[in-house]
């Protein structure tokens, strides 16, 4: 499709990106889990000390998907790209947009000299799992996700 543009996100894209985050949360059966404010989201990506970067997929001026990543450090492997989210709005899935985003992420990781990419996928999200299998991604059943909520 000639009218798809993959580009780096700007602060002006953040309201639409947050709409897509909420869409993803509904899809992942956790709409109440999104608690980040738009202001915090913008500051975290475009403030004095950004902690994330993103690509957006745009069709005729409308953002229909994005991939948000940050850099993590492995004491075993060095710098690695961590893909926090890659998503395409439901109406645009199956049209190659996810592939365009993923291919651009891989190119960025290679250009920056990262040792690899990693991400998480829900075990029931078969469409995403099948998408990642096309890239010959490794699925690791050994590691357990751990998190700690830090409140006021």
N, CA, C and O atoms as a GROMACS GRO file, in nm:
protein
  608
    1UNK      N    1   0.085  -0.118   0.000
    1UNK     CA    2   0.000   0.000   0.000
    1UNK      C    3   0.089   0.124   0.000
    1UNK      O    4   0.171   0.142   0.090
    2UNK      N    5   0.072   0.207  -0.099
    2UNK     CA    6   0.157   0.324  -0.117
    2UNK      C    7   0.129   0.436  -0.018
    2UNK      O    8   0.215   0.521   0.004
    3UNK      N    9   0.011   0.437   0.043
    3UNK     CA   10  -0.024   0.549   0.129
    3UNK      C   11   0.013   0.527   0.276
    3UNK      O   12  -0.029   0.604   0.362
    4UNK      N   13   0.091   0.424   0.307
    4UNK     CA   14   0.136   0.397   0.444
    4UNK      C   15   0.273   0.462   0.464
    4UNK      O   16   0.365   0.441   0.385
    5UNK      N   17   0.284   0.540   0.570
    5UNK     CA   18   0.412   0.602   0.605
    5UNK      C   19   0.453   0.551   0.742
    5UNK      O   20   0.373   0.552   0.836
    6UNK      N   21   0.577   0.506   0.754
    6UNK     CA   22   0.634   0.470   0.884
    6UNK      C   23   0.734   0.580   0.917
    6UNK      O   24   0.825   0.607   0.839
    7UNK      N   25   0.715   0.643   1.032
    7UNK     CA   26   0.802   0.754   1.071
    7UNK      C   27   0.817   0.755   1.222
    7UNK      O   28   0.742   0.689   1.294
    8UNK      N   29   0.916   0.830   1.270
    8UNK     CA   30   0.932   0.847   1.414
    8UNK      C   31   0.814   0.928   1.468
    8UNK      O   32   0.768   1.022   1.404
    9UNK      N   33   0.767   0.890   1.585
    9UNK     CA   34   0.657   0.961   1.649
    9UNK      C   35   0.703   1.099   1.695
    9UNK      O   36   0.821   1.122   1.720
   10UNK      N   37   0.608   1.190   1.703
   10UNK     CA   38   0.630   1.323   1.759
   10UNK      C   39   0.536   1.339   1.878
   10UNK      O   40   0.445   1.258   1.898
   11UNK      N   41   0.558   1.443   1.958
   11UNK     CA   42   0.470   1.468   2.072
   11UNK      C   43   0.325   1.487   2.027
   11UNK      O   44   0.232   1.451   2.100
   12UNK      N   45   0.305   1.541   1.909
   12UNK     CA   46   0.170   1.562   1.858
   12UNK      C   47   0.096   1.431   1.831
   12UNK      O   48  -0.027   1.430   1.824
   13UNK      N   49   0.170   1.321   1.816
   13UNK     CA   50   0.109   1.190   1.794
   13UNK      C   51   0.058   1.125   1.923
   13UNK      O   52  -0.020   1.030   1.918
   14UNK      N   53   0.102   1.176   2.037
   14UNK     CA   54   0.075   1.109   2.164
   14UNK      C   55  -0.074   1.091   2.197
   14UNK      O   56  -0.110   0.983   2.245
   15UNK      N   57  -0.161   1.189   2.174
   15UNK     CA   58  -0.303   1.163   2.203
   15UNK      C   59  -0.358   1.044   2.125
   15UNK      O   60  -0.431   0.962   2.179
   16UNK      N   61  -0.322   1.035   1.998
   16UNK     CA   62  -0.369   0.921   1.917
   16UNK      C   63  -0.304   0.790   1.963
   16UNK      O   64  -0.369   0.686   1.967
   17UNK      N   65  -0.175   0.797   1.998
   17UNK     CA   66  -0.108   0.677   2.048
   17UNK      C   67  -0.176   0.628   2.175
   17UNK      O   68  -0.193   0.507   2.193
   18UNK      N   69  -0.215   0.719   2.264
   18UNK     CA   70  -0.284   0.678   2.386
   18UNK      C   71  -0.421   0.617   2.356
   18UNK      O   72  -0.464   0.525   2.425
   19UNK      N   73  -0.489   0.666   2.254
   19UNK     CA   74  -0.614   0.603   2.212
   19UNK      C   75  -0.588   0.458   2.173
   19UNK      O   76  -0.665   0.368   2.208
   20UNK      N   77  -0.479   0.436   2.100
   20UNK     CA   78  -0.445   0.300   2.058
   20UNK      C   79  -0.402   0.214   2.177
   20UNK      O   80  -0.430   0.094   2.180
   21UNK      N   81  -0.334   0.274   2.276
   21UNK     CA   82  -0.299   0.201   2.398
   21UNK      C   83  -0.426   0.152   2.467
   21UNK      O   84  -0.433   0.038   2.511
   22UNK      N   85  -0.526   0.238   2.475
   22UNK     CA   86  -0.653   0.199   2.537
   22UNK      C   87  -0.722   0.090   2.456
   22UNK      O   88  -0.781  -0.002   2.513
   23UNK      N   89  -0.714   0.098   2.324
   23UNK     CA   90  -0.770  -0.007   2.239
   23UNK      C   91  -0.700  -0.140   2.267
   23UNK      O   92  -0.764  -0.244   2.276
   24UNK      N   93  -0.568  -0.136   2.280
   24UNK     CA   94  -0.492  -0.256   2.310
   24UNK      C   95  -0.530  -0.313   2.446
   24UNK      O   96  -0.545  -0.434   2.462
   25UNK      N   97  -0.547  -0.226   2.545
   25UNK     CA   98  -0.585  -0.271   2.679
   25UNK      C   99  -0.720  -0.342   2.678
   25UNK      O  100  -0.738  -0.442   2.747
   26UNK      N  101  -0.813  -0.292   2.600
   26UNK     CA  102  -0.943  -0.358   2.588
   26UNK      C  103  -0.924  -0.495   2.522
   26UNK      O  104  -0.981  -0.594   2.568
   27UNK      N  105  -0.846  -0.501   2.416
   27UNK     CA  106  -0.818  -0.627   2.347
   27UNK      C  107  -0.753  -0.727   2.442
   27UNK      O  108  -0.783  -0.847   2.437
   28UNK      N  109  -0.662  -0.679   2.528
   28UNK     CA  110  -0.591  -0.766   2.620
   28UNK      C  111  -0.668  -0.789   2.750
   28UNK      O  112  -0.614  -0.841   2.848
   29UNK      N  113  -0.796  -0.749   2.750
   29UNK     CA  114  -0.888  -0.775   2.860
   29UNK      C  115  -0.847  -0.707   2.990
   29UNK      O  116  -0.870  -0.760   3.099
   30UNK      N  117  -0.786  -0.590   2.978
   30UNK     CA  118  -0.742  -0.517   3.098
   30UNK      C  119  -0.757  -0.366   3.080
   30UNK      O  120  -0.661  -0.292   3.099
   31UNK      N  121  -0.877  -0.319   3.042
   31UNK     CA  122  -0.890  -0.175   3.015
   31UNK      C  123  -0.860  -0.087   3.137
   31UNK      O  124  -0.817   0.027   3.121
   32UNK      N  125  -0.882  -0.138   3.257
   32UNK     CA  126  -0.858  -0.059   3.378
   32UNK      C  127  -0.711  -0.050   3.413
   32UNK      O  128  -0.673   0.029   3.500
   33UNK      N  129  -0.628  -0.128   3.347
   33UNK     CA  130  -0.485  -0.132   3.381
   33UNK      C  131  -0.407  -0.010   3.330
   33UNK      O  132  -0.297   0.016   3.378
   34UNK      N  133  -0.461   0.063   3.235
   34UNK     CA  134  -0.391   0.181   3.182
   34UNK      C  135  -0.416   0.298   3.278
   34UNK      O  136  -0.527   0.349   3.288
   35UNK      N  137  -0.310   0.338   3.347
   35UNK     CA  138  -0.324   0.446   3.445
   35UNK      C  139  -0.235   0.566   3.414
   35UNK      O  140  -0.244   0.668   3.482
   36UNK      N  141  -0.149   0.555   3.313
   36UNK     CA  142  -0.060   0.665   3.280
   36UNK      C  143  -0.140   0.782   3.222
   36UNK      O  144  -0.233   0.762   3.145
   37UNK      N  145  -0.103   0.903   3.261
   37UNK     CA  146  -0.169   1.022   3.206
   37UNK      C  147  -0.105   1.058   3.073
   37UNK      O  148   0.009   1.021   3.045
   38UNK      N  149  -0.179   1.130   2.992
   38UNK     CA  150  -0.125   1.178   2.865
   38UNK      C  151  -0.004   1.267   2.890
   38UNK      O  152   0.095   1.258   2.817
   39UNK      N  153  -0.010   1.351   2.991
   39UNK     CA  154   0.102   1.441   3.020
   39UNK      C  155   0.228   1.362   3.054
   39UNK      O  156   0.337   1.394   3.006
   40UNK      N  157   0.214   1.258   3.137
   40UNK     CA  158   0.329   1.175   3.174
   40UNK      C  159   0.383   1.101   3.051
   40UNK      O  160   0.504   1.090   3.033
   41UNK      N  161   0.293   1.052   2.969
   41UNK     CA  162   0.330   0.981   2.846
   41UNK      C  163   0.414   1.072   2.756
   41UNK      O  164   0.520   1.033   2.706
   42UNK      N  165   0.366   1.195   2.736
   42UNK     CA  166   0.438   1.290   2.651
   42UNK      C  167   0.573   1.325   2.711
   42UNK      O  168   0.674   1.323   2.641
   43UNK      N  169   0.576   1.356   2.840
   43UNK     CA  170   0.702   1.391   2.907
   43UNK      C  171   0.803   1.276   2.899
   43UNK      O  172   0.922   1.300   2.880
   44UNK      N  173   0.755   1.154   2.912
   44UNK     CA  174   0.845   1.038   2.911
   44UNK      C  175   0.906   1.012   2.774
   44UNK      O  176   1.013   0.953   2.763
   45UNK      N  177   0.837   1.056   2.670
   45UNK     CA  178   0.890   1.035   2.536
   45UNK      C  179   0.954   1.157   2.473
   45UNK      O  180   1.039   1.145   2.385
   46UNK      N  181   0.914   1.277   2.520
   46UNK     CA  182   0.960   1.398   2.452
   46UNK      C  183   1.008   1.507   2.546
   46UNK      O  184   1.031   1.620   2.504
   47UNK      N  185   1.024   1.474   2.674
   47UNK     CA  186   1.074   1.570   2.771
   47UNK      C  187   1.225   1.581   2.766
   47UNK      O  188   1.287   1.539   2.668
   48UNK      N  189   1.283   1.638   2.870
   48UNK     CA  190   1.428   1.658   2.877
   48UNK      C  191   1.506   1.528   2.877
   48UNK      O  192   1.618   1.522   2.825
   49UNK      N  193   1.450   1.424   2.934
   49UNK     CA  194   1.518   1.294   2.944
   49UNK      C  195   1.425   1.184   2.894
   49UNK      O  196   1.369   1.110   2.975
   50UNK      N  197   1.408   1.171   2.762
   50UNK     CA  198   1.316   1.069   2.711
   50UNK      C  199   1.362   0.928   2.749
   50UNK      O  200   1.481   0.897   2.749
   51UNK      N  201   1.265   0.845   2.782
   51UNK     CA  202   1.295   0.706   2.816
   51UNK      C  203   1.238   0.608   2.714
   51UNK      O  204   1.262   0.488   2.723
   52UNK      N  205   1.162   0.659   2.618
   52UNK     CA  206   1.111   0.573   2.512
   52UNK      C  207   1.114   0.646   2.378
   52UNK      O  208   1.120   0.769   2.371
   53UNK      N  209   1.110   0.566   2.272
   53UNK     CA  210   1.102   0.615   2.135
   53UNK      C  211   0.994   0.535   2.066
   53UNK      O  212   0.959   0.425   2.110
   54UNK      N  213   0.941   0.589   1.958
   54UNK     CA  214   0.834   0.517   1.890
   54UNK      C  215   0.834   0.548   1.741
   54UNK      O  216   0.877   0.654   1.696
   55UNK      N  217   0.784   0.452   1.669
   55UNK     CA  218   0.752   0.468   1.528
   55UNK      C  219   0.600   0.469   1.518
   55UNK      O  220   0.532   0.401   1.594
   56UNK      N  221   0.548   0.546   1.425
   56UNK     CA  222   0.405   0.542   1.397
   56UNK      C  223   0.384   0.500   1.253
   56UNK      O  224   0.466   0.527   1.165
   57UNK      N  225   0.273   0.434   1.232
   57UNK     CA  226   0.227   0.398   1.097
   57UNK      C  227   0.110   0.491   1.068
   57UNK      O  228   0.012   0.496   1.141
   58UNK      N  229   0.124   0.564   0.960
   58UNK     CA  230   0.025   0.665   0.925
   58UNK      C  231  -0.032   0.632   0.788
   58UNK      O  232   0.041   0.598   0.696
   59UNK      N  233  -0.164   0.642   0.775
   59UNK     CA  234  -0.231   0.623   0.648
   59UNK      C  235  -0.313   0.748   0.620
   59UNK      O  236  -0.404   0.782   0.696
   60UNK      N  237  -0.280   0.816   0.513
   60UNK     CA  238  -0.351   0.938   0.474
   60UNK      C  239  -0.364   1.036   0.592
   60UNK      O  240  -0.471   1.094   0.613
   61UNK      N  241  -0.255   1.053   0.667
   61UNK     CA  242  -0.252   1.150   0.775
   61UNK      C  243  -0.308   1.102   0.908
   61UNK      O  244  -0.308   1.178   1.005
   62UNK      N  245  -0.354   0.978   0.916
   62UNK     CA  246  -0.409   0.923   1.041
   62UNK      C  247  -0.317   0.814   1.094
   62UNK      O  248  -0.280   0.723   1.020
   63UNK      N  249  -0.280   0.823   1.221
   63UNK     CA  250  -0.198   0.720   1.284
   63UNK      C  251  -0.286   0.598   1.308
   63UNK      O  252  -0.386   0.605   1.379
   64UNK      N  253  -0.247   0.486   1.248
   64UNK     CA  254  -0.324   0.361   1.260
   64UNK      C  255  -0.248   0.254   1.337
   64UNK      O  256  -0.301   0.145   1.362
   65UNK      N  257  -0.126   0.284   1.376
   65UNK     CA  258  -0.048   0.188   1.453
   65UNK      C  259   0.079   0.252   1.503
   65UNK      O  260   0.119   0.359   1.457
   66UNK      N  261   0.143   0.184   1.599
   66UNK     CA  262   0.272   0.232   1.645
   66UNK      C  263   0.350   0.119   1.710
   66UNK      O  264   0.295   0.015   1.745
   67UNK      N  265   0.478   0.143   1.723
   67UNK     CA  266   0.568   0.053   1.794
   67UNK      C  267   0.651   0.139   1.888
   67UNK      O  268   0.722   0.230   1.844
   68UNK      N  269   0.642   0.112   2.018
   68UNK     CA  270   0.712   0.190   2.119
   68UNK      C  271   0.819   0.102   2.182
   68UNK      O  272   0.793  -0.012   2.220
   69UNK      N  273   0.940   0.156   2.192
   69UNK     CA  274   1.051   0.077   2.245
   69UNK      C  275   1.141   0.161   2.334
   69UNK      O  276   1.134   0.284   2.334
   70UNK      N  277   1.223   0.093   2.408
   70UNK     CA  278   1.327   0.157   2.487
   70UNK      C  279   1.447   0.064   2.488
   70UNK      O  280   1.440  -0.048   2.439
   71UNK      N  281   1.556   0.112   2.544
   71UNK     CA  282   1.679   0.034   2.546
   71UNK      C  283   1.696  -0.023   2.686
   71UNK      O  284   1.689   0.050   2.785
   72UNK      N  285   1.719  -0.152   2.694
   72UNK     CA  286   1.752  -0.214   2.822
   72UNK      C  287   1.892  -0.269   2.812
   72UNK      O  288   1.945  -0.290   2.703
   73UNK      N  289   1.951  -0.290   2.926
   73UNK     CA  290   2.088  -0.338   2.928
   73UNK      C  291   2.093  -0.478   2.989
   73UNK      O  292   2.039  -0.502   3.097
   74UNK      N  293   2.156  -0.568   2.918
   74UNK     CA  294   2.177  -0.704   2.967
   74UNK      C  295   2.324  -0.720   3.004
   74UNK      O  296   2.412  -0.690   2.924
   75UNK      N  297   2.349  -0.767   3.125
   75UNK     CA  298   2.489  -0.791   3.164
   75UNK      C  299   2.549  -0.904   3.082
   75UNK      O  300   2.671  -0.919   3.080
   76UNK      N  301   2.467  -0.982   3.017
   76UNK     CA  302   2.517  -1.091   2.933
   76UNK      C  303   2.529  -1.051   2.786
   76UNK      O  304   2.617  -1.100   2.716
   77UNK      N  305   2.441  -0.963   2.740
   77UNK     CA  306   2.432  -0.934   2.596
   77UNK      C  307   2.456  -0.789   2.558
   77UNK      O  308   2.471  -0.760   2.439
   78UNK      N  309   2.461  -0.697   2.655
   78UNK     CA  310   2.478  -0.556   2.623
   78UNK      C  311   2.344  -0.489   2.595
   78UNK      O  312   2.241  -0.532   2.646
   79UNK      N  313   2.347  -0.385   2.514
   79UNK     CA  314   2.225  -0.308   2.484
   79UNK      C  315   2.132  -0.388   2.394
   79UNK      O  316   2.174  -0.448   2.294
   80UNK      N  317   2.005  -0.387   2.432
   80UNK     CA  318   1.902  -0.459   2.357
   80UNK      C  319   1.779  -0.370   2.345
   80UNK      O  320   1.746  -0.295   2.438
   81UNK      N  321   1.712  -0.378   2.234
   81UNK     CA  322   1.588  -0.304   2.215
   81UNK      C  323   1.476  -0.381   2.283
   81UNK      O  324   1.458  -0.500   2.258
   82UNK      N  325   1.402  -0.314   2.371
   82UNK     CA  326   1.285  -0.376   2.431
   82UNK      C  327   1.161  -0.316   2.366
   82UNK      O  328   1.137  -0.195   2.375
   83UNK      N  329   1.084  -0.399   2.301
   83UNK     CA  330   0.962  -0.357   2.234
   83UNK      C  331   0.848  -0.362   2.334
   83UNK      O  332   0.797  -0.470   2.367
   84UNK      N  333   0.808  -0.247   2.382
   84UNK     CA  334   0.701  -0.240   2.482
   84UNK      C  335   0.566  -0.271   2.419
   84UNK      O  336   0.490  -0.352   2.473
   85UNK      N  337   0.538  -0.209   2.307
   85UNK     CA  338   0.412  -0.234   2.237
   85UNK      C  339   0.431  -0.217   2.088
   85UNK      O  340   0.499  -0.126   2.042
   86UNK      N  341   0.369  -0.307   2.014
   86UNK     CA  342   0.352  -0.288   1.870
   86UNK      C  343   0.205  -0.319   1.845
   86UNK      O  344   0.156  -0.427   1.879
   87UNK      N  345   0.137  -0.224   1.784
   87UNK     CA  346  -0.005  -0.248   1.761
   87UNK      C  347  -0.053  -0.172   1.639
   87UNK      O  348  -0.001  -0.066   1.602
   88UNK      N  349  -0.154  -0.230   1.580
   88UNK     CA  350  -0.221  -0.171   1.465
   88UNK      C  351  -0.370  -0.175   1.498
   88UNK      O  352  -0.421  -0.278   1.542
   89UNK      N  353  -0.437  -0.064   1.478
   89UNK     CA  354  -0.580  -0.059   1.507
   89UNK      C  355  -0.653  -0.168   1.428
   89UNK      O  356  -0.613  -0.203   1.317
   90UNK      N  357  -0.758  -0.220   1.488
   90UNK     CA  358  -0.825  -0.339   1.434
   90UNK      C  359  -0.862  -0.327   1.286
   90UNK      O  360  -0.844  -0.422   1.211
   91UNK      N  361  -0.913  -0.214   1.245
   91UNK     CA  362  -0.957  -0.196   1.106
   91UNK      C  363  -0.842  -0.208   1.006
   91UNK      O  364  -0.866  -0.233   0.888
   92UNK      N  365  -0.718  -0.189   1.051
   92UNK     CA  366  -0.603  -0.191   0.961
   92UNK      C  367  -0.516  -0.316   0.976
   92UNK      O  368  -0.412  -0.326   0.911
   93UNK      N  369  -0.556  -0.409   1.061
   93UNK     CA  370  -0.477  -0.531   1.078
   93UNK      C  371  -0.487  -0.618   0.953
   93UNK      O  372  -0.586  -0.615   0.880
   94UNK      N  373  -0.380  -0.694   0.930
   94UNK     CA  374  -0.379  -0.785   0.816
   94UNK      C  375  -0.344  -0.718   0.684
   94UNK      O  376  -0.358  -0.779   0.579
   95UNK      N  377  -0.298  -0.594   0.688
   95UNK     CA  378  -0.265  -0.521   0.566
   95UNK      C  379  -0.114  -0.495   0.553
   95UNK      O  380  -0.072  -0.416   0.469
   96UNK      N  381  -0.035  -0.560   0.638
   96UNK     CA  382   0.111  -0.547   0.628
   96UNK      C  383   0.171  -0.434   0.709
   96UNK      O  384   0.292  -0.414   0.704
   97UNK      N  385   0.091  -0.362   0.785
   97UNK     CA  386   0.143  -0.249   0.862
   97UNK      C  387   0.232  -0.296   0.976
   97UNK      O  388   0.337  -0.237   1.001
   98UNK      N  389   0.191  -0.401   1.045
   98UNK     CA  390   0.274  -0.457   1.152
   98UNK      C  391   0.409  -0.501   1.100
   98UNK      O  392   0.511  -0.481   1.167
   99UNK      N  393   0.411  -0.560   0.982
   99UNK     CA  394   0.537  -0.604   0.921
   99UNK      C  395   0.626  -0.484   0.891
   99UNK      O  396   0.747  -0.489   0.914
  100UNK      N  397   0.568  -0.377   0.839
  100UNK     CA  398   0.646  -0.257   0.811
  100UNK      C  399   0.707  -0.200   0.938
  100UNK      O  400   0.824  -0.161   0.940
  101UNK      N  401   0.628  -0.196   1.046
  101UNK     CA  402   0.679  -0.147   1.174
  101UNK      C  403   0.791  -0.237   1.227
  101UNK      O  404   0.896  -0.188   1.268
  102UNK      N  405   0.768  -0.368   1.226
  102UNK     CA  406   0.866  -0.461   1.279
  102UNK      C  407   0.995  -0.457   1.197
  102UNK      O  408   1.104  -0.457   1.254
  103UNK      N  409   0.984  -0.453   1.067
  103UNK     CA  410   1.103  -0.447   0.982
  103UNK      C  411   1.184  -0.320   1.009
  103UNK      O  412   1.307  -0.324   1.010
  104UNK      N  413   1.115  -0.208   1.031
  104UNK     CA  414   1.186  -0.082   1.062
  104UNK      C  415   1.253  -0.091   1.199
  104UNK      O  416   1.364  -0.041   1.215
  105UNK      N  417   1.188  -0.152   1.297
  105UNK     CA  418   1.249  -0.171   1.428
  105UNK      C  419   1.378  -0.254   1.418
  105UNK      O  420   1.479  -0.219   1.478
  106UNK      N  421   1.372  -0.360   1.342
  106UNK     CA  422   1.490  -0.446   1.324
  106UNK      C  423   1.602  -0.368   1.259
  106UNK      O  424   1.718  -0.380   1.299
  107UNK      N  425   1.570  -0.287   1.160
  107UNK     CA  426   1.669  -0.203   1.094
  107UNK      C  427   1.732  -0.104   1.194
  107UNK      O  428   1.854  -0.088   1.195
  108UNK      N  429   1.651  -0.040   1.275
  108UNK     CA  430   1.702   0.054   1.376
  108UNK      C  431   1.795  -0.020   1.472
  108UNK      O  432   1.904   0.028   1.503
  109UNK      N  433   1.752  -0.136   1.520
  109UNK     CA  434   1.834  -0.214   1.614
  109UNK      C  435   1.968  -0.250   1.553
  109UNK      O  436   2.071  -0.243   1.620
  110UNK      N  437   1.968  -0.288   1.426
  110UNK     CA  438   2.094  -0.321   1.358
  110UNK      C  439   2.182  -0.196   1.344
  110UNK      O  440   2.302  -0.201   1.371
  111UNK      N  441   2.121  -0.085   1.301
  111UNK     CA  442   2.198   0.038   1.282
  111UNK      C  443   2.259   0.087   1.412
  111UNK      O  444   2.370   0.141   1.412
  112UNK      N  445   2.190   0.070   1.523
  112UNK     CA  446   2.239   0.117   1.653
  112UNK      C  447   2.334   0.017   1.719
  112UNK      O  448   2.393   0.047   1.823
  113UNK      N  449   2.349  -0.100   1.660
  113UNK     CA  450   2.440  -0.200   1.713
  113UNK      C  451   2.387  -0.275   1.834
  113UNK      O  452   2.466  -0.330   1.911
  114UNK      N  453   2.255  -0.278   1.853
  114UNK     CA  454   2.198  -0.353   1.965
  114UNK      C  455   2.217  -0.502   1.938
  114UNK      O  456   2.220  -0.546   1.823
  115UNK      N  457   2.230  -0.578   2.046
  115UNK     CA  458   2.255  -0.722   2.031
  115UNK      C  459   2.128  -0.801   2.003
  115UNK      O  460   2.136  -0.920   1.974
  116UNK      N  461   2.013  -0.739   2.011
  116UNK     CA  462   1.888  -0.809   1.982
  116UNK      C  463   1.768  -0.728   2.026
  116UNK      O  464   1.779  -0.613   2.070
  117UNK      N  465   1.654  -0.791   2.011
  117UNK     CA  466   1.526  -0.731   2.051
  117UNK      C  467   1.455  -0.831   2.139
  117UNK      O  468   1.470  -0.952   2.123
  118UNK      N  469   1.377  -0.781   2.232
  118UNK     CA  470   1.293  -0.870   2.310
  118UNK      C  471   1.163  -0.800   2.344
  118UNK      O  472   1.153  -0.677   2.341
  119UNK      N  473   1.062  -0.882   2.377
  119UNK     CA  474   0.930  -0.831   2.409
  119UNK      C  475   0.851  -0.943   2.474
  119UNK      O  476   0.900  -1.055   2.487
  120UNK      N  477   0.731  -0.911   2.514
  120UNK     CA  478   0.640  -1.010   2.573
  120UNK      C  479   0.516  -1.020   2.486
  120UNK      O  480   0.479  -0.927   2.415
  121UNK      N  481   0.452  -1.137   2.494
  121UNK     CA  482   0.325  -1.158   2.426
  121UNK      C  483   0.240  -1.247   2.516
  121UNK      O  484   0.291  -1.342   2.576
  122UNK      N  485   0.113  -1.216   2.526
  122UNK     CA  486   0.023  -1.299   2.606
  122UNK      C  487   0.010  -1.438   2.542
  122UNK      O  488   0.003  -1.450   2.420
  123UNK      N  489   0.008  -1.541   2.625
  123UNK     CA  490   0.007  -1.677   2.572
  123UNK      C  491  -0.118  -1.712   2.492
  123UNK      O  492  -0.116  -1.808   2.416
  124UNK      N  493  -0.226  -1.636   2.508
  124UNK     CA  494  -0.349  -1.663   2.434
  124UNK      C  495  -0.360  -1.579   2.306
  124UNK      O  496  -0.453  -1.599   2.228
  125UNK      N  497  -0.267  -1.488   2.283
  125UNK     CA  498  -0.276  -1.397   2.168
  125UNK      C  499  -0.216  -1.466   2.044
  125UNK      O  500  -0.106  -1.434   2.000
  126UNK      N  501  -0.292  -1.558   1.991
  126UNK     CA  502  -0.245  -1.640   1.880
  126UNK      C  503  -0.208  -1.560   1.755
  126UNK      O  504  -0.107  -1.590   1.691
  127UNK      N  505  -0.287  -1.458   1.718
  127UNK     CA  506  -0.246  -1.380   1.600
  127UNK      C  507  -0.108  -1.316   1.617
  127UNK      O  508  -0.027  -1.317   1.525
  128UNK      N  509  -0.081  -1.261   1.735
  128UNK     CA  510   0.050  -1.199   1.760
  128UNK      C  511   0.160  -1.305   1.761
  128UNK      O  512   0.266  -1.285   1.703
  129UNK      N  513   0.134  -1.417   1.826
  129UNK     CA  514   0.234  -1.525   1.832
  129UNK      C  515   0.268  -1.571   1.691
  129UNK      O  516   0.385  -1.590   1.658
  130UNK      N  517   0.168  -1.590   1.608
  130UNK     CA  518   0.194  -1.633   1.470
  130UNK      C  519   0.271  -1.528   1.392
  130UNK      O  520   0.358  -1.561   1.311
  131UNK      N  521   0.241  -1.399   1.417
  131UNK     CA  522   0.315  -1.291   1.353
  131UNK      C  523   0.463  -1.299   1.392
  131UNK      O  524   0.550  -1.291   1.305
  132UNK      N  525   0.492  -1.316   1.521
  132UNK     CA  526   0.630  -1.322   1.568
  132UNK      C  527   0.702  -1.447   1.517
  132UNK      O  528   0.824  -1.444   1.496
  133UNK      N  529   0.630  -1.554   1.499
  133UNK     CA  530   0.692  -1.677   1.447
  133UNK      C  531   0.746  -1.656   1.306
  133UNK      O  532   0.844  -1.720   1.267
  134UNK      N  533   0.685  -1.568   1.229
  134UNK     CA  534   0.734  -1.537   1.095
  134UNK      C  535   0.876  -1.481   1.099
  134UNK      O  536   0.952  -1.493   1.003
  135UNK      N  537   0.911  -1.420   1.214
  135UNK     CA  538   1.044  -1.362   1.231
  135UNK      C  539   1.141  -1.460   1.298
  135UNK      O  540   1.254  -1.425   1.332
  136UNK      N  541   1.093  -1.582   1.316
  136UNK     CA  542   1.174  -1.685   1.383
  136UNK      C  543   1.213  -1.643   1.526
  136UNK      O  544   1.322  -1.673   1.573
  137UNK      N  545   1.120  -1.572   1.592
  137UNK     CA  546   1.142  -1.529   1.731
  137UNK      C  547   1.143  -1.651   1.822
  137UNK      O  548   1.074  -1.749   1.798
  138UNK      N  549   1.222  -1.643   1.928
  138UNK     CA  550   1.229  -1.750   2.028
  138UNK      C  551   1.129  -1.720   2.139
  138UNK      O  552   1.116  -1.606   2.183
  139UNK      N  553   1.059  -1.823   2.183
  139UNK     CA  554   0.963  -1.811   2.292
  139UNK      C  555   1.020  -1.887   2.411
  139UNK      O  556   1.052  -2.005   2.400
  140UNK      N  557   1.034  -1.819   2.524
  140UNK     CA  558   1.102  -1.875   2.640
  140UNK      C  559   1.003  -1.905   2.752
  140UNK      O  560   0.956  -1.813   2.820
  141UNK      N  561   0.970  -2.032   2.773
  141UNK     CA  562   0.874  -2.067   2.878
  141UNK      C  563   0.936  -2.073   3.018
  141UNK      O  564   0.865  -2.090   3.117
  142UNK      N  565   1.069  -2.057   3.027
  142UNK     CA  566   1.139  -2.072   3.155
  142UNK      C  567   1.124  -1.953   3.248
  142UNK      O  568   1.114  -1.971   3.370
  143UNK      N  569   1.122  -1.833   3.194
  143UNK     CA  570   1.124  -1.712   3.276
  143UNK      C  571   0.983  -1.673   3.318
  143UNK      O  572   0.888  -1.687   3.241
  144UNK      N  573   0.970  -1.625   3.439
  144UNK     CA  574   0.843  -1.581   3.494
  144UNK      C  575   0.845  -1.429   3.503
  144UNK      O  576   0.941  -1.370   3.551
  145UNK      N  577   0.738  -1.365   3.456
  145UNK     CA  578   0.728  -1.220   3.468
  145UNK      C  579   0.710  -1.182   3.614
  145UNK      O  580   0.634  -1.245   3.687
  146UNK      N  581   0.782  -1.081   3.655
  146UNK     CA  582   0.775  -1.033   3.792
  146UNK      C  583   0.759  -0.881   3.788
  146UNK      O  584   0.825  -0.814   3.709
  147UNK      N  585   0.672  -0.828   3.873
  147UNK     CA  586   0.660  -0.682   3.880
  147UNK      C  587   0.630  -0.643   4.024
  147UNK      O  588   0.582  -0.723   4.104
  148UNK      N  589   0.660  -0.521   4.053
  148UNK     CA  590   0.636  -0.464   4.186
  148UNK      C  591   0.577  -0.325   4.166
  148UNK      O  592   0.641  -0.238   4.108
  149UNK      N  593   0.458  -0.304   4.214
  149UNK     CA  594   0.394  -0.174   4.205
  149UNK      C  595   0.449  -0.086   4.317
  149UNK      O  596   0.454  -0.129   4.432
  150UNK      N  597   0.489   0.035   4.284
  150UNK     CA  598   0.540   0.130   4.381
  150UNK      C  599   0.438   0.243   4.391
  150UNK      O  600   0.420   0.319   4.296
  151UNK      N  601   0.372   0.255   4.503
  151UNK     CA  602   0.270   0.359   4.520
  151UNK      C  603   0.322   0.469   4.611
  151UNK      O  604   0.434   0.465   4.661
  152UNK      N  605   0.236   0.566   4.630
  152UNK     CA  606   0.269   0.680   4.717
  152UNK      C  607   0.273   0.640   4.861
  152UNK      O  608   0.300   0.724   4.947
   0.00000   0.00000   0.00000
